[in-house]
Amino acid sequence: MLLSMRGQQRAQACLRRSRARDWTVKTPMKSTLLCNGAAVSAIAFASAGLFAPTLAGAQEAPVQSSASEEATIIVTGSRISRPDLTSNSPISVVSADTIRLSGATSVEDVLRDIPQAVPGIGGQTNNGNEGAATIDLRNLTEERTLVLVDGKRFVPFNKDGIVDVNMIPAALIKRVDVVTGGASAVYGSDAVAGVVNFILDDEFQGIKGDVQYGITSRGDARTFDASLTYGTSFADGRGHLVVNGGYTKKAALSQARRSFSRFALGQADLQPSGSLTDTPGNISDSFPTICSQADIDDGNCYAQFSPNGDLGPLQGSFNFNPYNLFQVPQERYQAHALFKYEFSDAARFFGRVSYIDTKVTTVLAPSGTFFFPFTVNLDNPFLSDQARSVLAPLDTDADGDVDIAFGRRTTELGTRDSIYRNKALQFVGGLRGDITDSLNYEVFAQYGQVKRRQQYLNDIDFAKTQQGLLVRDVGGVPTCIDPSNGCVPVNLFGAGNLTPEAGDFIRLDLEANDKTTQFVTGAFLAGDLFTLPTASSAAGFAVGLEYRREKTISRPDANLIAGNSPGFGAQSPIDAKYTVKEIYGELRVPLLEDKPFAEALTFEGGLRYSKYSSDVSNLVTGGTFGNSFSNWTYKAGGEWVPTEGVRIRGLYQRAVRAPNLAELGEPRTSSTGDLENDPCAGSNPVGNAALSQLCLDTGVPAGRIGTVNGPIAGQINNYVGGNPTLTPEKSDTYSIGLVVQPRQVPGFTASIDYFNIKVKNAITQFSEQVIVDACYEQEQDPNGFFCQLINRNPINGALSGGTETGVDASTLNAASLKRTGIDFAVAYQFKISDDARLQFGINATRAIKAEDQPADIFPSYDCVGLVGKTCLRPQPKWQFIQNTQLDYGPVSLLLRWRYIGKLTKDDIVLNGADPADYVVPVIKARSYFDLSGTVRVAERFELRGGINNLFDKKPPIVGNDYGGTAENSGNTFPATYDPLGRAFFIGASVKF
């Protein structure tokens, strides 16, 4: 919250007292807290347009002191404390009150709305959710955003090195600092897009209980959250302990509960257009007695089984939407303890213990055969004579068996449920203290681990299904040709023909167990060096050492390793680790102070050297592989205050991201990807001799040109995997900004910051469309690098089928990324009476470029304002949050306006597609309004409540094949636009 003039003067006086220390401020506790709160709230309001009403109230509180108490100032983005607590990097600050007033039960629900981020994986992601919530700054993916708790790394939840922010205790959050742009010189690897630092309240005093309940206007998507916090001082105030426990539960919301998502719609006409893996069972091939010649030529020929075993024309498709979720169910238990103890000025112990147990369940439509290749004997008693006559031409070797690409939905087995159980434990401890009045230190160590159990239920066993499909009539009884394994004959030829006994025979439940560990230790020394004659403040420095070790072990079961599960794909075992040893230093030098046209001119710089060593054991092929590399990261910049109330800041930073454990150690694994167009599908190659030959050379069977099926519901098979020879990617970030806080307009602050982030040698997985286009449009060589990544179905030439089919999208160092834009922040507050205050704030981003270049041989493409199967996560040109808050006595009301700019279908801009091919070629801009408030009923009791999506705005309906599988679901983009509708929450807190 922006400070009043009196509050500014108090903050400035308080901060002047802090000049004697760089890291620890040895001042009375109460006044130090007010100092920190005032300064931070000013930054929060000026930089983010977000509010901290509790801190504002504290500004007017009387100062009480206790000489023995001390506080530590935490400044995100540097280990050198600043006398004014400002930063040369753009920082947005989200206060604890903002989180509470949003009604969110997880911090990701708030952070995904800030304009500096795009929605990552979260509670609205169903297909592609690994049971976690993530943060993606600047649309550079979660791997390039570093998540800290009190300036220390939090343990990642999986092999990708990503932090599940569901594990952060919302009840203990004091504020969240979001620093965008590289910060590797300060924090090391991963801080390419920026840093999200959760500052916890380690000074809480008393007992506080909090409870909140939420529900939509349709009576669903219920949420419940409860927490209890206890804080106390001991040993005459030298020690302090804070203990917190919490419980959160979210109910599932299926897409069947909303009218716009009950049916899977096609982007071309918004008519029902589901999956061709349907309950009756479909065979993909050329059937002249069933399909028209046009369908055969376009690769759209399917024969469908009727209940009596006959084959006929395709009738509709499978509607998978009602099974999918808009809100995944979650249950979370957590406990945290923060403690510190002052032995003396030279030794102050600090520590934290966190334990989190989360359970997230995602639900997909029932499994099926998904056009895996199957062999069926023509004398199978479950086939009718008519079906035998249709299939007989496929028996080219006259052995009585035919190979078919078969798509049959096994609804009899129920939905595919993925249950993710994560148990995280982290210990942090250390000592900090003063060596002299101008020199201080810190040493610390931390250990964290996440044990992760993944259960995948109700798939089918591919091998047993194949065994059960080979059936002969023995004495009038259908009997498995191979009776081993207790084989039960399987009739998938028509709806309702799969018996419970056969279903139990082919049902397959799978499990994988992972363990990820992280150990970090380090030390730094910080203090004053010298004071230039032209300045009154001393130069500050920090030097330090750090060691980090991360290890992951992933143990999927044998069926997952073998890819024996058509509905869940494959997982590979991983055993990988790496260590990094680092040394770093920072310097901040006031060059000029209190001079004409230079109230302050300051330089800052930083340098870090990192040496990595990795060790990967390939648990599939055997053997181990080691790799090592080193790099330098650095920063240089400064600020200029030409006159009071005007500050110009700029910074250049070199950052890195080392490959994570999955990128290093995951073997090649069968999975599912996205594809818009296949050049070999349908009539695309017909009449083009060169393309036809290239299609044949890359796996299309002879005689199938013109009849190859295209992507099914926008999806194909792919392969993903790691690469132990990967090296770190590098980024360069430039930022320059202006902050204005005119003395003539008390309560007003404005800032504008330009950012430019370039990532080179980026670790990437080429999209399936990029690989396919590179092969058939650029290389045009079956032995070329990209063409060799394509493995077609040996039966029909499609890119969907068994584990032998797919596009290899494994990782490599090849891409270049660029993000440029401008952040705007304006804040203004004023009193309208002695008891009332009005506050306005806006936090906006104008994205200028979001350029990706998959490799040097490709042209770059810009995703700003686009969305689709290339530009997966929506990145509008304009996005902002505007807050208006009224404080009147014990009542606070907040109106929040969330704006998402328009988006164009990427295929139109990038590939010249006809806008008429889409019902919604452009997604119009959307605005959402949220209203919330608090009322202090008594000194110790507070009520809060709110309405999110106040006007019940529906999301844009674009179809289910408009974008990527994880992002585009329920005919919309549920992580970007609100699919729940108007929702209410009510909460209460009591403190003793």
Protein Blocks (a to p, Z undefined) as FASTA:
>chain_A
ZZdfklmmmmmmmmmmmmmpmkbccddfklmmmmmmmmmmmmmmmmnopacfklmmmmmp
ccdddfkbccddddehiabdcfklpafbdcddddfklmmmnopabfklmmmmpmkbccdd
dfklmghpaoiacddehhlojklpccdeehiacddfbfnopacfklpcfklpmbdcdded
jfklmnoghilnbccdddddfkbgcjdddddddddfkopaiacdddddddddeehhlacc
dddddddddddddfklpmklmpccdfklopacddfbdfkopaddddfklmcfklmmnopa
ccdddfkopacddehjddfklmpcfbdcdddddddddddddfblklccdddddddddddd
dddddddekopacdddfklmkbcfklmmmmmmmmmnonopacdddddddfknopaddddd
dddddddddddddfblmbccdddddddddddddddehiacfklmmmmmmccdeehiacdf
blghhiacddfebghiacfklmmmmpccdddddddddddddddddddfbdcfkbcbdcdd
ddddddddddddddddfklmnopafknopadddddddddddddddddddfbghiahilba
cddddddddddddddddfkngpadddddddddddddddddfbghiacddddddddddddf
klmmmccdddddddfbdfkgcjllgopaklmmmmmmnopaghigopaccdeehiacdddd
ddfkbccddddddddddddddfklghiacdddddddddehiacdddfklmmmmmmmmnop
akbmklmmpccdfknopabdcfkbccdfbdcdfbacddddddddddddddfbfkbccddd
ddddddfbdcddfbfkbccddfehiacjklmbacdfbdcdddddddehjbccdddddddd
ddddfklmmnopafklpfblbacddddddddddddfbfkbccddddehklopacddebjk
lmcfklmgghiafklpcckbpcddddddddZZ
